Amino acid sequence: MSKKLLLAFLLATSAGYKANAQFHIGAKADANFFKVTGEGIKPAFTPGIELGVYGTWKISELFSLQPELLYTQNTATKDGDFSAKYINNNNPDGSRHIKLNYFSIPLLLRYNITPRFTIDAGPEFSYLFYSNESLLMYGKDAFKRPNAAVVGGVSYKVSKVTFFGRYVQGLTDINDIDDRYDWKTQQLQVGLSVEIK
């Protein structure tokens, strides 16, 4: 699945390069505050990191497109009522701490209010490639692998550096235990990107 995400990103950026001469690539990093909403998981934002690359090309004076390929490192915490909510599946000896690492591809449409200031929005598709959690007995996974989300944010460019803030709302129920309770992700991101070319 991660190879498919990489291929999709490379195709999108190469298509953009051919379609428009005003094409740029860069690297980005941000502080990522992550939360899983739903029964059995503590409803609090926890800090993590996000690193990646992006391609941007201008399609008009007002609009540009920006696909990204990101690595996201997230954490969450099992809530105190988990054993009561999942009495038949709970691992009584499991850790409360949860680590979830994703590859993500946001596909953003950027509206250029000014040459420096933009509003960014679009879908994001993610795949959970690594998880370190022991919520369930017999080593079963508690989280589904794919996750779709919507992204909204703003950015401000100074020379080749862009500062941005975003909110990411998960749309997929990532609870792989049963279908009684929905788990959905939320992320608050603050970071910067640097144009390389």
Solvent accessible surface area in square Angstrom, and as a share of the most:
residue,aa,sasa,rsa
1,M,104,0.46
2,S,41,0.26
3,K,168,0.71
4,K,144,0.61
5,L,13,0.06
6,L,81,0.40
7,L,100,0.50
8,A,52,0.40
9,F,14,0.06
10,L,92,0.46
11,L,109,0.54
12,A,30,0.23
13,T,14,0.08
14,S,49,0.31
15,A,57,0.44
16,G,1,0.01
17,Y,126,0.48
18,K,173,0.73
19,A,82,0.64
20,N,39,0.20
21,A,104,0.80
22,Q,97,0.43
23,F,25,0.10
24,H,70,0.31
25,I,68,0.34
26,G,2,0.02
27,A,41,0.32
28,K,10,0.04
29,A,39,0.31
30,D,12,0.06
31,A,45,0.35
32,N,0,0.00
33,F,75,0.31
34,F,2,0.01
35,K,33,0.14
36,V,1,0.00
37,T,43,0.25
38,G,31,0.29
39,E,69,0.31
40,G,2,0.02
41,I,2,0.01
42,K,95,0.40
43,P,92,0.58
44,A,43,0.33
45,F,74,0.31
46,T,27,0.16
47,P,94,0.59
48,G,15,0.14
49,I,82,0.41
50,E,3,0.01
51,L,85,0.42
52,G,17,0.16
53,V,67,0.38
54,Y,16,0.06
55,G,0,0.00
56,T,17,0.10
57,W,23,0.08
58,K,60,0.26
59,I,85,0.43
60,S,51,0.33
61,E,136,0.61
62,L,88,0.44
63,F,73,0.31
64,S,7,0.04
65,L,62,0.31
66,Q,14,0.06
67,P,5,0.03
68,E,0,0.00
69,L,31,0.15
70,L,3,0.01
71,Y,61,0.23
72,T,3,0.02
73,Q,74,0.33
74,N,1,0.00
75,T,46,0.27
76,A,9,0.07
77,T,23,0.14
78,K,24,0.10
79,D,46,0.24
80,G,74,0.71
81,D,52,0.27
82,F,1,0.01
83,S,55,0.36
84,A,77,0.60
85,K,58,0.24
86,Y,1,0.00
87,I,136,0.69
88,N,122,0.63
89,N,49,0.25
90,N,21,0.11
91,N,31,0.16
92,P,104,0.66
93,D,134,0.69
94,G,17,0.16
95,S,55,0.35
96,R,117,0.43
97,H,123,0.55
98,I,1,0.00
99,K,103,0.44
100,L,0,0.00
101,N,15,0.08
102,Y,9,0.03
103,F,62,0.26
104,S,4,0.03
105,I,7,0.03
106,P,0,0.00
107,L,72,0.36
108,L,2,0.01
109,L,80,0.40
110,R,32,0.11
111,Y,88,0.33
112,N,25,0.13
113,I,80,0.41
114,T,62,0.36
115,P,133,0.83
116,R,119,0.43
117,F,68,0.28
118,T,8,0.04
119,I,77,0.39
120,D,3,0.01
121,A,49,0.38
122,G,19,0.19
123,P,56,0.35
124,E,6,0.03
125,F,92,0.39
126,S,10,0.07
127,Y,52,0.20
128,L,1,0.01
129,F,76,0.32
130,Y,94,0.36
131,S,30,0.19
132,N,78,0.40
133,E,30,0.13
134,S,42,0.27
135,L,0,0.00
136,L,8,0.04
137,M,67,0.30
138,Y,187,0.71
139,G,70,0.68
140,K,123,0.52
141,D,69,0.36
142,A,0,0.00
143,F,4,0.02
144,K,71,0.30
145,R,77,0.28
146,P,73,0.46
147,N,12,0.06
148,A,32,0.25
149,A,6,0.05
150,V,70,0.40
151,V,8,0.05
152,G,30,0.29
153,G,16,0.15
154,V,69,0.40
155,S,4,0.03
156,Y,99,0.38
157,K,67,0.28
158,V,66,0.38
159,S,88,0.57
160,K,110,0.47
161,V,48,0.28
162,T,16,0.10
163,F,102,0.42
164,F,14,0.06
165,G,23,0.22
166,R,16,0.06
167,Y,89,0.34
168,V,1,0.00
169,Q,44,0.20
170,G,1,0.01
171,L,98,0.49
172,T,39,0.23
173,D,31,0.16
174,I,0,0.00
175,N,2,0.01
176,D,71,0.37
177,I,28,0.14
178,D,46,0.24
179,D,133,0.69
180,R,132,0.48
181,Y,54,0.20
182,D,82,0.43
183,W,0,0.00
184,K,65,0.28
185,T,2,0.01
186,Q,37,0.16
187,Q,14,0.06
188,L,76,0.38
189,Q,3,0.02
190,V,100,0.57
191,G,14,0.14
192,L,75,0.37
193,S,9,0.06
194,V,62,0.36
195,E,20,0.09
196,I,116,0.59
197,K,138,0.59
